[in-house]
Amino acid sequence: MTVGKKNLGETKLRKHRRTSDPMKEFDRMPKLLREWLTGAALPWAPKSVCRAYNKALRQTGDPGLALRQLEKLQQQKLSVDQKF
């Protein structure tokens, strides 16, 4: 690792600055969503995961289907990152 370089991973996706405490946000998430996030392939922010999950939950009405939509979204983001 180069001196002065931060641990941002090997991704071309946009990076965002945090304006809140991600650990508190993580602790407030439903257990099902926290478990999904701990195994996620991308470094999701708890706030963005909650937003995407809640949108999927409104659309499907089913927590399991909402998690599958999150997984699908993650795969789309990974495929975009692979193209760069």
Rosetta constraint file for C-alpha pairs under 8 A:
AtomPair CA 1 CA 5 HARMONIC 7.14 0.50
AtomPair CA 11 CA 81 HARMONIC 6.43 0.50
AtomPair CA 12 CA 81 HARMONIC 6.04 0.50
AtomPair CA 12 CA 84 HARMONIC 6.93 0.50
AtomPair CA 13 CA 81 HARMONIC 6.53 0.50
AtomPair CA 18 CA 22 HARMONIC 7.82 0.50
AtomPair CA 21 CA 25 HARMONIC 6.46 0.50
AtomPair CA 22 CA 26 HARMONIC 5.98 0.50
AtomPair CA 22 CA 45 HARMONIC 6.95 0.50
AtomPair CA 22 CA 46 HARMONIC 6.20 0.50
AtomPair CA 22 CA 47 HARMONIC 7.62 0.50
AtomPair CA 23 CA 27 HARMONIC 6.17 0.50
AtomPair CA 24 CA 28 HARMONIC 6.36 0.50
AtomPair CA 25 CA 29 HARMONIC 6.56 0.50
AtomPair CA 25 CA 46 HARMONIC 5.95 0.50
AtomPair CA 25 CA 47 HARMONIC 6.72 0.50
AtomPair CA 26 CA 34 HARMONIC 6.78 0.50
AtomPair CA 26 CA 46 HARMONIC 5.49 0.50
AtomPair CA 27 CA 34 HARMONIC 7.94 0.50
AtomPair CA 29 CA 33 HARMONIC 6.38 0.50
AtomPair CA 29 CA 34 HARMONIC 6.13 0.50
AtomPair CA 29 CA 46 HARMONIC 7.79 0.50
AtomPair CA 29 CA 50 HARMONIC 7.31 0.50
AtomPair CA 30 CA 34 HARMONIC 6.28 0.50
AtomPair CA 31 CA 35 HARMONIC 6.14 0.50
AtomPair CA 32 CA 36 HARMONIC 6.41 0.50
AtomPair CA 33 CA 37 HARMONIC 6.14 0.50
AtomPair CA 33 CA 50 HARMONIC 7.93 0.50
AtomPair CA 33 CA 67 HARMONIC 7.72 0.50
AtomPair CA 34 CA 38 HARMONIC 6.26 0.50
AtomPair CA 35 CA 39 HARMONIC 6.84 0.50
AtomPair CA 36 CA 40 HARMONIC 6.26 0.50
AtomPair CA 36 CA 67 HARMONIC 7.69 0.50
AtomPair CA 37 CA 44 HARMONIC 7.36 0.50
AtomPair CA 37 CA 49 HARMONIC 7.83 0.50
AtomPair CA 40 CA 44 HARMONIC 7.62 0.50
AtomPair CA 41 CA 74 HARMONIC 7.64 0.50
AtomPair CA 42 CA 74 HARMONIC 7.20 0.50
AtomPair CA 42 CA 78 HARMONIC 7.84 0.50
AtomPair CA 44 CA 48 HARMONIC 6.80 0.50
AtomPair CA 44 CA 49 HARMONIC 6.37 0.50
AtomPair CA 45 CA 49 HARMONIC 6.29 0.50
AtomPair CA 46 CA 50 HARMONIC 6.10 0.50
AtomPair CA 47 CA 51 HARMONIC 6.23 0.50
AtomPair CA 48 CA 52 HARMONIC 6.15 0.50
AtomPair CA 49 CA 53 HARMONIC 5.91 0.50
AtomPair CA 49 CA 70 HARMONIC 7.97 0.50
AtomPair CA 50 CA 54 HARMONIC 5.88 0.50
AtomPair CA 51 CA 55 HARMONIC 6.23 0.50
AtomPair CA 52 CA 56 HARMONIC 6.20 0.50
AtomPair CA 52 CA 70 HARMONIC 6.89 0.50
AtomPair CA 53 CA 57 HARMONIC 5.95 0.50
AtomPair CA 53 CA 66 HARMONIC 6.00 0.50
AtomPair CA 53 CA 67 HARMONIC 6.85 0.50
AtomPair CA 53 CA 69 HARMONIC 7.99 0.50
AtomPair CA 53 CA 70 HARMONIC 6.49 0.50
AtomPair CA 54 CA 58 HARMONIC 6.10 0.50
AtomPair CA 54 CA 66 HARMONIC 7.89 0.50
AtomPair CA 55 CA 59 HARMONIC 6.34 0.50
AtomPair CA 56 CA 60 HARMONIC 6.06 0.50
AtomPair CA 56 CA 61 HARMONIC 7.91 0.50
AtomPair CA 56 CA 65 HARMONIC 7.80 0.50
AtomPair CA 56 CA 66 HARMONIC 4.78 0.50
AtomPair CA 56 CA 67 HARMONIC 7.85 0.50
AtomPair CA 56 CA 69 HARMONIC 6.49 0.50
AtomPair CA 56 CA 70 HARMONIC 7.59 0.50
AtomPair CA 57 CA 61 HARMONIC 5.05 0.50
AtomPair CA 57 CA 62 HARMONIC 5.97 0.50
AtomPair CA 57 CA 63 HARMONIC 6.06 0.50
AtomPair CA 57 CA 65 HARMONIC 7.59 0.50
AtomPair CA 57 CA 66 HARMONIC 5.01 0.50
AtomPair CA 60 CA 65 HARMONIC 6.46 0.50
AtomPair CA 60 CA 66 HARMONIC 6.45 0.50
AtomPair CA 61 CA 65 HARMONIC 7.97 0.50
AtomPair CA 61 CA 66 HARMONIC 7.77 0.50
AtomPair CA 62 CA 66 HARMONIC 6.13 0.50
AtomPair CA 63 CA 67 HARMONIC 6.25 0.50
AtomPair CA 64 CA 68 HARMONIC 6.39 0.50
AtomPair CA 65 CA 69 HARMONIC 6.27 0.50
AtomPair CA 66 CA 70 HARMONIC 6.36 0.50
AtomPair CA 67 CA 71 HARMONIC 6.26 0.50
AtomPair CA 68 CA 72 HARMONIC 6.18 0.50
AtomPair CA 69 CA 73 HARMONIC 6.12 0.50
AtomPair CA 70 CA 74 HARMONIC 6.13 0.50
AtomPair CA 71 CA 75 HARMONIC 6.21 0.50
AtomPair CA 72 CA 76 HARMONIC 6.28 0.50
AtomPair CA 73 CA 77 HARMONIC 6.32 0.50
AtomPair CA 74 CA 78 HARMONIC 6.15 0.50
AtomPair CA 75 CA 79 HARMONIC 6.12 0.50
AtomPair CA 76 CA 80 HARMONIC 6.32 0.50
AtomPair CA 77 CA 81 HARMONIC 6.28 0.50
AtomPair CA 78 CA 82 HARMONIC 6.23 0.50
AtomPair CA 79 CA 83 HARMONIC 6.58 0.50
AtomPair CA 80 CA 84 HARMONIC 7.31 0.50
